[in-house]
């Protein structure tokens, strides 16, 4: 089973087309990128930890 190794949010400033947005995607351990989407507003990130016994 492939695992997601990282989630990235990149701020894109395209001055030629006058576009400003955030590009959100995941990277699997195989190197495959999964596009989550684009956002005009800045996404808020948080970390959640779960402990199972």
ABEGO torsion letter per residue (X at the ends): XBBBABBBBBBBBBAAAGBBBBBBBBBBAAGBBBBAEBBABBBBBBBBBBBBX
